[in-house]
Amino acid sequence: MFKQITNLNGSELYLIVSLWIFLIFFISVAIMLFRMKKDYVNYMKELPLEEEPDKEMNHSPESI
């Protein structure tokens, strides 16, 4: 495996480009996370826990 890494034969460009894509993507995600508003984070955090009664999903014995 280490011989493949040290013997690149002209494919260094692909490694460098993939490294830059990786870095740009994760740096942009980090910037988006730090710029995100706290109200939006709290809204998204509580979203799965909110319970709204759905008339269609009511499977009580009275509805059948």
Predicted model as a PDB file, atoms N, CA, C, CB and O in Angstrom, pLDDT in the B-factor column:
MODEL        1                                                                  
ATOM      1  N   MET A   1       0.825  -1.188   0.000  1.00 56.00           N  
ATOM      2  CA  MET A   1       0.000   0.000   0.000  1.00 56.00           C  
ATOM      3  C   MET A   1       0.870   1.252   0.000  1.00 56.00           C  
ATOM      4  CB  MET A   1      -0.939  -0.003   1.204  1.00 56.00           C  
ATOM      5  O   MET A   1       0.565   2.219  -0.698  1.00 56.00           O  
ATOM      6  N   PHE A   2       1.946   1.241   0.774  1.00 59.00           N  
ATOM      7  CA  PHE A   2       2.799   2.422   0.836  1.00 59.00           C  
ATOM      8  C   PHE A   2       3.561   2.630  -0.466  1.00 59.00           C  
ATOM      9  CB  PHE A   2       3.775   2.306   1.997  1.00 59.00           C  
ATOM     10  O   PHE A   2       3.922   3.761  -0.792  1.00 59.00           O  
ATOM     11  N   LYS A   3       3.810   1.567  -1.211  1.00 65.00           N  
ATOM     12  CA  LYS A   3       4.471   1.709  -2.502  1.00 65.00           C  
ATOM     13  C   LYS A   3       3.575   2.439  -3.484  1.00 65.00           C  
ATOM     14  CB  LYS A   3       4.863   0.341  -3.060  1.00 65.00           C  
ATOM     15  O   LYS A   3       4.065   3.201  -4.318  1.00 65.00           O  
ATOM     16  N   GLN A   4       2.271   2.221  -3.402  1.00 63.00           N  
ATOM     17  CA  GLN A   4       1.338   2.925  -4.272  1.00 63.00           C  
ATOM     18  C   GLN A   4       1.304   4.409  -3.951  1.00 63.00           C  
ATOM     19  CB  GLN A   4      -0.058   2.330  -4.148  1.00 63.00           C  
ATOM     20  O   GLN A   4       1.172   5.232  -4.856  1.00 63.00           O  
ATOM     21  N   ILE A   5       1.419   4.760  -2.695  1.00 62.00           N  
ATOM     22  CA  ILE A   5       1.379   6.167  -2.298  1.00 62.00           C  
ATOM     23  C   ILE A   5       2.654   6.878  -2.727  1.00 62.00           C  
ATOM     24  CB  ILE A   5       1.184   6.297  -0.779  1.00 62.00           C  
ATOM     25  O   ILE A   5       2.594   8.020  -3.181  1.00 62.00           O  
ATOM     26  N   THR A   6       3.804   6.231  -2.593  1.00 68.00           N  
ATOM     27  CA  THR A   6       5.066   6.888  -2.940  1.00 68.00           C  
ATOM     28  C   THR A   6       5.338   6.869  -4.431  1.00 68.00           C  
ATOM     29  CB  THR A   6       6.210   6.232  -2.213  1.00 68.00           C  
ATOM     30  O   THR A   6       6.096   7.709  -4.916  1.00 68.00           O  
ATOM     31  N   ASN A   7       4.748   5.939  -5.181  1.00 69.00           N  
ATOM     32  CA  ASN A   7       4.970   5.839  -6.618  1.00 69.00           C  
ATOM     33  C   ASN A   7       3.735   6.381  -7.338  1.00 69.00           C  
ATOM     34  CB  ASN A   7       5.269   4.361  -7.044  1.00 69.00           C  
ATOM     35  O   ASN A   7       2.862   5.610  -7.736  1.00 69.00           O  
ATOM     36  N   LEU A   8       3.657   7.709  -7.507  1.00 66.00           N  
ATOM     37  CA  LEU A   8       2.450   8.335  -8.044  1.00 66.00           C  
ATOM     38  C   LEU A   8       2.443   8.405  -9.566  1.00 66.00           C  
ATOM     39  CB  LEU A   8       2.301   9.722  -7.479  1.00 66.00           C  
ATOM     40  O   LEU A   8       1.381   8.266 -10.173  1.00 66.00           O  
ATOM     41  N   ASN A   9       3.578   8.613 -10.192  1.00 72.00           N  
ATOM     42  CA  ASN A   9       3.702   8.648 -11.649  1.00 72.00           C  
ATOM     43  C   ASN A   9       2.762   9.655 -12.313  1.00 72.00           C  
ATOM     44  CB  ASN A   9       3.440   7.277 -12.209  1.00 72.00           C  
ATOM     45  O   ASN A   9       2.010   9.292 -13.217  1.00 72.00           O  
ATOM     46  N   GLY A  10       2.795  10.889 -11.885  1.00 70.00           N  
ATOM     47  CA  GLY A  10       2.043  11.945 -12.546  1.00 70.00           C  
ATOM     48  C   GLY A  10       0.627  12.148 -12.062  1.00 70.00           C  
ATOM     49  O   GLY A  10      -0.072  12.995 -12.618  1.00 70.00           O  
ATOM     50  N   SER A  11       0.168  11.439 -11.079  1.00 73.00           N  
ATOM     51  CA  SER A  11      -1.202  11.622 -10.599  1.00 73.00           C  
ATOM     52  C   SER A  11      -1.251  12.491  -9.349  1.00 73.00           C  
ATOM     53  CB  SER A  11      -1.844  10.272 -10.315  1.00 73.00           C  
ATOM     54  O   SER A  11      -2.211  12.431  -8.580  1.00 73.00           O  
ATOM     55  N   GLU A  12      -0.217  13.293  -9.150  1.00 80.00           N  
ATOM     56  CA  GLU A  12      -0.218  14.187  -7.980  1.00 80.00           C  
ATOM     57  C   GLU A  12      -1.308  15.232  -8.097  1.00 80.00           C  
ATOM     58  CB  GLU A  12       1.144  14.874  -7.818  1.00 80.00           C  
ATOM     59  O   GLU A  12      -1.834  15.696  -7.085  1.00 80.00           O  
ATOM     60  N   LEU A  13      -1.653  15.606  -9.317  1.00 81.00           N  
ATOM     61  CA  LEU A  13      -2.669  16.635  -9.527  1.00 81.00           C  
ATOM     62  C   LEU A  13      -4.015  16.201  -8.931  1.00 81.00           C  
ATOM     63  CB  LEU A  13      -2.823  16.937 -11.031  1.00 81.00           C  
ATOM     64  O   LEU A  13      -4.706  17.010  -8.312  1.00 81.00           O  
ATOM     65  N   TYR A  14      -4.383  14.950  -9.111  1.00 84.00           N  
ATOM     66  CA  TYR A  14      -5.647  14.461  -8.553  1.00 84.00           C  
ATOM     67  C   TYR A  14      -5.641  14.502  -7.026  1.00 84.00           C  
ATOM     68  CB  TYR A  14      -5.919  13.033  -9.033  1.00 84.00           C  
ATOM     69  O   TYR A  14      -6.654  14.822  -6.405  1.00 84.00           O  
ATOM     70  N   LEU A  15      -4.528  14.186  -6.442  1.00 84.00           N  
ATOM     71  CA  LEU A  15      -4.440  14.238  -4.978  1.00 84.00           C  
ATOM     72  C   LEU A  15      -4.546  15.664  -4.464  1.00 84.00           C  
ATOM     73  CB  LEU A  15      -3.132  13.612  -4.500  1.00 84.00           C  
ATOM     74  O   LEU A  15      -5.216  15.922  -3.465  1.00 84.00           O  
ATOM     75  N   ILE A  16      -3.888  16.583  -5.143  1.00 86.00           N  
ATOM     76  CA  ILE A  16      -3.921  17.978  -4.712  1.00 86.00           C  
ATOM     77  C   ILE A  16      -5.316  18.561  -4.897  1.00 86.00           C  
ATOM     78  CB  ILE A  16      -2.889  18.811  -5.490  1.00 86.00           C  
ATOM     79  O   ILE A  16      -5.815  19.261  -4.016  1.00 86.00           O  
ATOM     80  N   VAL A  17      -5.953  18.281  -6.034  1.00 88.00           N  
ATOM     81  CA  VAL A  17      -7.303  18.793  -6.285  1.00 88.00           C  
ATOM     82  C   VAL A  17      -8.291  18.213  -5.281  1.00 88.00           C  
ATOM     83  CB  VAL A  17      -7.751  18.463  -7.723  1.00 88.00           C  
ATOM     84  O   VAL A  17      -9.133  18.945  -4.760  1.00 88.00           O  
ATOM     85  N   SER A  18      -8.210  16.929  -5.001  1.00 90.00           N  
ATOM     86  CA  SER A  18      -9.131  16.336  -4.032  1.00 90.00           C  
ATOM     87  C   SER A  18      -8.906  16.889  -2.628  1.00 90.00           C  
ATOM     88  CB  SER A  18      -8.978  14.818  -4.022  1.00 90.00           C  
ATOM     89  O   SER A  18      -9.862  17.054  -1.870  1.00 90.00           O  
ATOM     90  N   LEU A  19      -7.665  17.176  -2.275  1.00 90.00           N  
ATOM     91  CA  LEU A  19      -7.383  17.793  -0.980  1.00 90.00           C  
ATOM     92  C   LEU A  19      -8.002  19.176  -0.892  1.00 90.00           C  
ATOM     93  CB  LEU A  19      -5.877  17.876  -0.741  1.00 90.00           C  
ATOM     94  O   LEU A  19      -8.591  19.527   0.130  1.00 90.00           O  
ATOM     95  N   TRP A  20      -7.874  19.970  -1.959  1.00 93.00           N  
ATOM     96  CA  TRP A  20      -8.453  21.310  -1.957  1.00 93.00           C  
ATOM     97  C   TRP A  20      -9.980  21.264  -1.898  1.00 93.00           C  
ATOM     98  CB  TRP A  20      -8.003  22.077  -3.196  1.00 93.00           C  
ATOM     99  O   TRP A  20     -10.598  22.063  -1.193  1.00 93.00           O  
ATOM    100  N   ILE A  21     -10.584  20.342  -2.627  1.00 96.00           N  
ATOM    101  CA  ILE A  21     -12.043  20.209  -2.568  1.00 96.00           C  
ATOM    102  C   ILE A  21     -12.480  19.834  -1.155  1.00 96.00           C  
ATOM    103  CB  ILE A  21     -12.539  19.150  -3.583  1.00 96.00           C  
ATOM    104  O   ILE A  21     -13.446  20.391  -0.633  1.00 96.00           O  
ATOM    105  N   PHE A  22     -11.786  18.911  -0.551  1.00 95.00           N  
ATOM    106  CA  PHE A  22     -12.080  18.500   0.829  1.00 95.00           C  
ATOM    107  C   PHE A  22     -11.970  19.689   1.784  1.00 95.00           C  
ATOM    108  CB  PHE A  22     -11.121  17.371   1.275  1.00 95.00           C  
ATOM    109  O   PHE A  22     -12.868  19.920   2.593  1.00 95.00           O  
ATOM    110  N   LEU A  23     -10.890  20.433   1.693  1.00 96.00           N  
ATOM    111  CA  LEU A  23     -10.693  21.566   2.603  1.00 96.00           C  
ATOM    112  C   LEU A  23     -11.726  22.668   2.388  1.00 96.00           C  
ATOM    113  CB  LEU A  23      -9.297  22.137   2.427  1.00 96.00           C  
ATOM    114  O   LEU A  23     -12.264  23.208   3.354  1.00 96.00           O  
ATOM    115  N   ILE A  24     -12.004  23.001   1.145  1.00 97.00           N  
ATOM    116  CA  ILE A  24     -12.970  24.064   0.856  1.00 97.00           C  
ATOM    117  C   ILE A  24     -14.356  23.672   1.348  1.00 97.00           C  
ATOM    118  CB  ILE A  24     -13.009  24.369  -0.654  1.00 97.00           C  
ATOM    119  O   ILE A  24     -15.074  24.499   1.911  1.00 97.00           O  
ATOM    120  N   PHE A  25     -14.734  22.420   1.138  1.00 97.00           N  
ATOM    121  CA  PHE A  25     -16.052  21.973   1.580  1.00 97.00           C  
ATOM    122  C   PHE A  25     -16.192  22.068   3.100  1.00 97.00           C  
ATOM    123  CB  PHE A  25     -16.305  20.536   1.119  1.00 97.00           C  
ATOM    124  O   PHE A  25     -17.169  22.636   3.589  1.00 97.00           O  
ATOM    125  N   PHE A  26     -15.251  21.533   3.842  1.00 97.00           N  
ATOM    126  CA  PHE A  26     -15.389  21.521   5.288  1.00 97.00           C  
ATOM    127  C   PHE A  26     -15.170  22.889   5.925  1.00 97.00           C  
ATOM    128  CB  PHE A  26     -14.428  20.539   5.874  1.00 97.00           C  
ATOM    129  O   PHE A  26     -15.742  23.173   6.977  1.00 97.00           O  
ATOM    130  N   ILE A  27     -14.372  23.721   5.321  1.00 97.00           N  
ATOM    131  CA  ILE A  27     -14.239  25.087   5.829  1.00 97.00           C  
ATOM    132  C   ILE A  27     -15.529  25.860   5.587  1.00 97.00           C  
ATOM    133  CB  ILE A  27     -13.045  25.808   5.162  1.00 97.00           C  
ATOM    134  O   ILE A  27     -15.959  26.627   6.448  1.00 97.00           O  
ATOM    135  N   SER A  28     -16.155  25.666   4.420  1.00 97.00           N  
ATOM    136  CA  SER A  28     -17.421  26.351   4.151  1.00 97.00           C  
ATOM    137  C   SER A  28     -18.538  25.866   5.074  1.00 97.00           C  
ATOM    138  CB  SER A  28     -17.828  26.147   2.694  1.00 97.00           C  
ATOM    139  O   SER A  28     -19.374  26.662   5.500  1.00 97.00           O  
ATOM    140  N   VAL A  29     -18.560  24.581   5.383  1.00 96.00           N  
ATOM    141  CA  VAL A  29     -19.562  24.065   6.327  1.00 96.00           C  
ATOM    142  C   VAL A  29     -19.328  24.645   7.719  1.00 96.00           C  
ATOM    143  CB  VAL A  29     -19.519  22.518   6.379  1.00 96.00           C  
ATOM    144  O   VAL A  29     -20.284  24.987   8.415  1.00 96.00           O  
ATOM    145  N   ALA A  30     -18.081  24.758   8.125  1.00 95.00           N  
ATOM    146  CA  ALA A  30     -17.778  25.338   9.438  1.00 95.00           C  
ATOM    147  C   ALA A  30     -18.197  26.804   9.495  1.00 95.00           C  
ATOM    148  CB  ALA A  30     -16.277  25.205   9.753  1.00 95.00           C  
ATOM    149  O   ALA A  30     -18.729  27.258  10.508  1.00 95.00           O  
ATOM    150  N   ILE A  31     -17.961  27.537   8.424  1.00 96.00           N  
ATOM    151  CA  ILE A  31     -18.373  28.945   8.387  1.00 96.00           C  
ATOM    152  C   ILE A  31     -19.890  29.055   8.450  1.00 96.00           C  
ATOM    153  CB  ILE A  31     -17.841  29.638   7.115  1.00 96.00           C  
ATOM    154  O   ILE A  31     -20.422  29.914   9.153  1.00 96.00           O  
ATOM    155  N   MET A  32     -20.593  28.189   7.718  1.00 93.00           N  
ATOM    156  CA  MET A  32     -22.055  28.220   7.767  1.00 93.00           C  
ATOM    157  C   MET A  32     -22.572  27.913   9.163  1.00 93.00           C  
ATOM    158  CB  MET A  32     -22.640  27.228   6.769  1.00 93.00           C  
ATOM    159  O   MET A  32     -23.543  28.524   9.611  1.00 93.00           O  
ATOM    160  N   LEU A  33     -21.939  26.977   9.855  1.00 91.00           N  
ATOM    161  CA  LEU A  33     -22.386  26.643  11.203  1.00 91.00           C  
ATOM    162  C   LEU A  33     -22.167  27.784  12.176  1.00 91.00           C  
ATOM    163  CB  LEU A  33     -21.672  25.410  11.697  1.00 91.00           C  
ATOM    164  O   LEU A  33     -23.016  28.041  13.030  1.00 91.00           O  
ATOM    165  N   PHE A  34     -21.045  28.471  12.062  1.00 92.00           N  
ATOM    166  CA  PHE A  34     -20.780  29.582  12.975  1.00 92.00           C  
ATOM    167  C   PHE A  34     -21.644  30.792  12.675  1.00 92.00           C  
ATOM    168  CB  PHE A  34     -19.323  29.973  12.911  1.00 92.00           C  
ATOM    169  O   PHE A  34     -21.906  31.588  13.576  1.00 92.00           O  
ATOM    170  N   ARG A  35     -22.096  30.959  11.445  1.00 94.00           N  
ATOM    171  CA  ARG A  35     -22.925  32.101  11.076  1.00 94.00           C  
ATOM    172  C   ARG A  35     -24.409  31.829  11.273  1.00 94.00           C  
ATOM    173  CB  ARG A  35     -22.666  32.482   9.640  1.00 94.00           C  
ATOM    174  O   ARG A  35     -25.218  32.747  11.141  1.00 94.00           O  
ATOM    175  N   MET A  36     -24.786  30.601  11.585  1.00 90.00           N  
ATOM    176  CA  MET A  36     -26.182  30.232  11.722  1.00 90.00           C  
ATOM    177  C   MET A  36     -26.789  30.927  12.946  1.00 90.00           C  
ATOM    178  CB  MET A  36     -26.328  28.700  11.834  1.00 90.00           C  
ATOM    179  O   MET A  36     -26.163  31.023  14.001  1.00 90.00           O  
ATOM    180  N   LYS A  37     -28.015  31.403  12.776  1.00 91.00           N  
ATOM    181  CA  LYS A  37     -28.693  32.105  13.865  1.00 91.00           C  
ATOM    182  C   LYS A  37     -29.134  31.112  14.932  1.00 91.00           C  
ATOM    183  CB  LYS A  37     -29.907  32.899  13.333  1.00 91.00           C  
ATOM    184  O   LYS A  37     -29.533  29.986  14.634  1.00 91.00           O  
ATOM    185  N   LYS A  38     -29.053  31.551  16.165  1.00 91.00           N  
ATOM    186  CA  LYS A  38     -29.403  30.687  17.298  1.00 91.00           C  
ATOM    187  C   LYS A  38     -30.894  30.344  17.303  1.00 91.00           C  
ATOM    188  CB  LYS A  38     -29.021  31.365  18.619  1.00 91.00           C  
ATOM    189  O   LYS A  38     -31.276  29.249  17.716  1.00 91.00           O  
ATOM    190  N   ASP A  39     -31.733  31.270  16.848  1.00 90.00           N  
ATOM    191  CA  ASP A  39     -33.167  30.986  16.791  1.00 90.00           C  
ATOM    192  C   ASP A  39     -33.457  29.842  15.824  1.00 90.00           C  
ATOM    193  CB  ASP A  39     -33.947  32.241  16.373  1.00 90.00           C  
ATOM    194  O   ASP A  39     -34.292  28.982  16.103  1.00 90.00           O  
ATOM    195  N   TYR A  40     -32.773  29.838  14.703  1.00 89.00           N  
ATOM    196  CA  TYR A  40     -32.965  28.769  13.717  1.00 89.00           C  
ATOM    197  C   TYR A  40     -32.475  27.431  14.269  1.00 89.00           C  
ATOM    198  CB  TYR A  40     -32.227  29.104  12.403  1.00 89.00           C  
ATOM    199  O   TYR A  40     -33.100  26.396  14.034  1.00 89.00           O  
ATOM    200  N   VAL A  41     -31.379  27.447  14.989  1.00 87.00           N  
ATOM    201  CA  VAL A  41     -30.856  26.214  15.586  1.00 87.00           C  
ATOM    202  C   VAL A  41     -31.840  25.669  16.615  1.00 87.00           C  
ATOM    203  CB  VAL A  41     -29.479  26.465  16.242  1.00 87.00           C  
ATOM    204  O   VAL A  41     -32.105  24.468  16.649  1.00 87.00           O  
ATOM    205  N   ASN A  42     -32.372  26.537  17.440  1.00 88.00           N  
ATOM    206  CA  ASN A  42     -33.347  26.094  18.446  1.00 88.00           C  
ATOM    207  C   ASN A  42     -34.627  25.583  17.797  1.00 88.00           C  
ATOM    208  CB  ASN A  42     -33.675  27.238  19.408  1.00 88.00           C  
ATOM    209  O   ASN A  42     -35.215  24.608  18.264  1.00 88.00           O  
ATOM    210  N   TYR A  43     -35.063  26.244  16.713  1.00 88.00           N  
ATOM    211  CA  TYR A  43     -36.249  25.793  15.993  1.00 88.00           C  
ATOM    212  C   TYR A  43     -36.028  24.392  15.410  1.00 88.00           C  
ATOM    213  CB  TYR A  43     -36.606  26.790  14.874  1.00 88.00           C  
ATOM    214  O   TYR A  43     -36.892  23.525  15.542  1.00 88.00           O  
ATOM    215  N   MET A  44     -34.901  24.173  14.780  1.00 86.00           N  
ATOM    216  CA  MET A  44     -34.611  22.877  14.183  1.00 86.00           C  
ATOM    217  C   MET A  44     -34.397  21.807  15.250  1.00 86.00           C  
ATOM    218  CB  MET A  44     -33.384  22.973  13.286  1.00 86.00           C  
ATOM    219  O   MET A  44     -34.714  20.638  15.034  1.00 86.00           O  
ATOM    220  N   LYS A  45     -33.859  22.208  16.401  1.00 86.00           N  
ATOM    221  CA  LYS A  45     -33.627  21.258  17.482  1.00 86.00           C  
ATOM    222  C   LYS A  45     -34.948  20.758  18.063  1.00 86.00           C  
ATOM    223  CB  LYS A  45     -32.775  21.899  18.581  1.00 86.00           C  
ATOM    224  O   LYS A  45     -35.064  19.578  18.396  1.00 86.00           O  
ATOM    225  N   GLU A  46     -35.933  21.623  18.187  1.00 84.00           N  
ATOM    226  CA  GLU A  46     -37.213  21.260  18.778  1.00 84.00           C  
ATOM    227  C   GLU A  46     -38.203  20.697  17.769  1.00 84.00           C  
ATOM    228  CB  GLU A  46     -37.812  22.452  19.449  1.00 84.00           C  
ATOM    229  O   GLU A  46     -39.251  20.191  18.169  1.00 84.00           O  
ATOM    230  N   LEU A  47     -37.913  20.767  16.498  1.00 84.00           N  
ATOM    231  CA  LEU A  47     -38.852  20.358  15.470  1.00 84.00           C  
ATOM    232  C   LEU A  47     -39.290  18.905  15.578  1.00 84.00           C  
ATOM    233  CB  LEU A  47     -38.251  20.590  14.136  1.00 84.00           C  
ATOM    234  O   LEU A  47     -40.491  18.647  15.496  1.00 84.00           O  
ATOM    235  N   PRO A  48     -38.396  17.943  15.756  1.00 77.00           N  
ATOM    236  CA  PRO A  48     -38.874  16.553  15.831  1.00 77.00           C  
ATOM    237  C   PRO A  48     -39.676  16.253  17.091  1.00 77.00           C  
ATOM    238  CB  PRO A  48     -37.704  15.611  15.758  1.00 77.00           C  
ATOM    239  O   PRO A  48     -40.384  15.247  17.140  1.00 77.00           O  
ATOM    240  N   LEU A  49     -39.582  17.089  18.093  1.00 70.00           N  
ATOM    241  CA  LEU A  49     -40.250  16.818  19.360  1.00 70.00           C  
ATOM    242  C   LEU A  49     -41.641  17.435  19.444  1.00 70.00           C  
ATOM    243  CB  LEU A  49     -39.409  17.326  20.493  1.00 70.00           C  
ATOM    244  O   LEU A  49     -42.404  17.114  20.355  1.00 70.00           O  
ATOM    245  N   GLU A  50     -41.977  18.315  18.507  1.00 64.00           N  
ATOM    246  CA  GLU A  50     -43.286  18.936  18.545  1.00 64.00           C  
ATOM    247  C   GLU A  50     -44.340  17.910  18.166  1.00 64.00           C  
ATOM    248  CB  GLU A  50     -43.346  20.155  17.606  1.00 64.00           C  
ATOM    249  O   GLU A  50     -44.158  17.114  17.245  1.00 64.00           O  
ATOM    250  N   GLU A  51     -45.441  17.947  18.896  1.00 70.00           N  
ATOM    251  CA  GLU A  51     -46.525  17.031  18.601  1.00 70.00           C  
ATOM    252  C   GLU A  51     -47.726  17.829  18.130  1.00 70.00           C  
ATOM    253  CB  GLU A  51     -46.879  16.171  19.835  1.00 70.00           C  
ATOM    254  O   GLU A  51     -48.240  18.690  18.844  1.00 70.00           O  
ATOM    255  N   GLU A  52     -48.162  17.532  16.925  1.00 65.00           N  
ATOM    256  CA  GLU A  52     -49.363  18.150  16.398  1.00 65.00           C  
ATOM    257  C   GLU A  52     -50.353  17.037  16.106  1.00 65.00           C  
ATOM    258  CB  GLU A  52     -49.062  19.003  15.121  1.00 65.00           C  
ATOM    259  O   GLU A  52     -50.005  16.050  15.458  1.00 65.00           O  
ATOM    260  N   PRO A  53     -51.553  17.182  16.566  1.00 58.00           N  
ATOM    261  CA  PRO A  53     -52.526  16.107  16.306  1.00 58.00           C  
ATOM    262  C   PRO A  53     -52.892  16.070  14.821  1.00 58.00           C  
ATOM    263  CB  PRO A  53     -53.805  16.302  17.170  1.00 58.00           C  
ATOM    264  O   PRO A  53     -53.377  17.052  14.260  1.00 58.00           O  
ATOM    265  N   ASP A  54     -52.652  14.934  14.211  1.00 58.00           N  
ATOM    266  CA  ASP A  54     -53.035  14.735  12.820  1.00 58.00           C  
ATOM    267  C   ASP A  54     -54.348  13.961  12.783  1.00 58.00           C  
ATOM    268  CB  ASP A  54     -51.919  13.984  12.030  1.00 58.00           C  
ATOM    269  O   ASP A  54     -54.469  12.894  13.385  1.00 58.00           O  
ATOM    270  N   LYS A  55     -55.303  14.495  12.091  1.00 52.00           N  
ATOM    271  CA  LYS A  55     -56.580  13.808  12.000  1.00 52.00           C  
ATOM    272  C   LYS A  55     -56.457  12.551  11.145  1.00 52.00           C  
ATOM    273  CB  LYS A  55     -57.648  14.741  11.427  1.00 52.00           C  
ATOM    274  O   LYS A  55     -57.152  11.563  11.384  1.00 52.00           O  
ATOM    275  N   GLU A  56     -55.585  12.588  10.161  1.00 52.00           N  
ATOM    276  CA  GLU A  56     -55.414  11.436   9.291  1.00 52.00           C  
ATOM    277  C   GLU A  56     -54.693  10.295  10.003  1.00 52.00           C  
ATOM    278  CB  GLU A  56     -54.650  11.835   8.041  1.00 52.00           C  
ATOM    279  O   GLU A  56     -54.955   9.130   9.705  1.00 52.00           O  
ATOM    280  N   MET A  57     -53.800  10.600  10.927  1.00 54.00           N  
ATOM    281  CA  MET A  57     -52.986   9.585  11.580  1.00 54.00           C  
ATOM    282  C   MET A  57     -53.603   9.116  12.898  1.00 54.00           C  
ATOM    283  CB  MET A  57     -51.589  10.121  11.825  1.00 54.00           C  
ATOM    284  O   MET A  57     -52.960   8.381  13.646  1.00 54.00           O  
ATOM    285  N   ASN A  58     -54.805   9.517  13.187  1.00 54.00           N  
ATOM    286  CA  ASN A  58     -55.463   9.129  14.426  1.00 54.00           C  
ATOM    287  C   ASN A  58     -55.992   7.701  14.271  1.00 54.00           C  
ATOM    288  CB  ASN A  58     -56.617  10.123  14.786  1.00 54.00           C  
ATOM    289  O   ASN A  58     -56.928   7.456  13.510  1.00 54.00           O  
ATOM    290  N   HIS A  59     -55.391   6.775  14.990  1.00 52.00           N  
ATOM    291  CA  HIS A  59     -55.775   5.385  14.909  1.00 52.00           C  
ATOM    292  C   HIS A  59     -56.449   4.923  16.189  1.00 52.00           C  
ATOM    293  CB  HIS A  59     -54.571   4.527  14.612  1.00 52.00           C  
ATOM    294  O   HIS A  59     -56.241   3.794  16.634  1.00 52.00           O  
ATOM    295  N   SER A  60     -57.231   5.769  16.763  1.00 52.00           N  
ATOM    296  CA  SER A  60     -57.935   5.388  17.985  1.00 52.00           C  
ATOM    297  C   SER A  60     -59.150   4.524  17.621  1.00 52.00           C  
ATOM    298  CB  SER A  60     -58.373   6.654  18.793  1.00 52.00           C  
ATOM    299  O   SER A  60     -59.631   4.576  16.489  1.00 52.00           O  
ATOM    300  N   PRO A  61     -59.636   3.745  18.562  1.00 53.00           N  
ATOM    301  CA  PRO A  61     -60.784   2.865  18.263  1.00 53.00           C  
ATOM    302  C   PRO A  61     -62.040   3.641  17.879  1.00 53.00           C  
ATOM    303  CB  PRO A  61     -61.088   1.984  19.464  1.00 53.00           C  
ATOM    304  O   PRO A  61     -62.898   3.116  17.169  1.00 53.00           O  
ATOM    305  N   GLU A  62     -62.156   4.869  18.335  1.00 55.00           N  
ATOM    306  CA  GLU A  62     -63.355   5.659  18.006  1.00 55.00           C  
ATOM    307  C   GLU A  62     -63.374   6.065  16.537  1.00 55.00           C  
ATOM    308  CB  GLU A  62     -63.428   6.911  18.889  1.00 55.00           C  
ATOM    309  O   GLU A  62     -64.444   6.231  15.952  1.00 55.00           O  
ATOM    310  N   SER A  63     -62.182   6.228  15.933  1.00 51.00           N  
ATOM    311  CA  SER A  63     -62.127   6.710  14.552  1.00 51.00           C  
ATOM    312  C   SER A  63     -62.367   5.588  13.545  1.00 51.00           C  
ATOM    313  CB  SER A  63     -60.782   7.365  14.280  1.00 51.00           C  
ATOM    314  O   SER A  63     -62.610   5.858  12.368  1.00 51.00           O  
ATOM    315  N   ILE A  64     -62.300   4.328  13.994  1.00 50.00           N  
ATOM    316  CA  ILE A  64     -62.464   3.200  13.071  1.00 50.00           C  
ATOM    317  C   ILE A  64     -63.864   2.809  12.993  1.00 50.00           C  
ATOM    318  CB  ILE A  64     -61.640   2.026  13.473  1.00 50.00           C  
ATOM    319  O   ILE A  64     -64.204   1.875  12.266  1.00 50.00           O  
TER     320      ILE A  64                                                      
ENDMDL                                                                          
END                                                                             
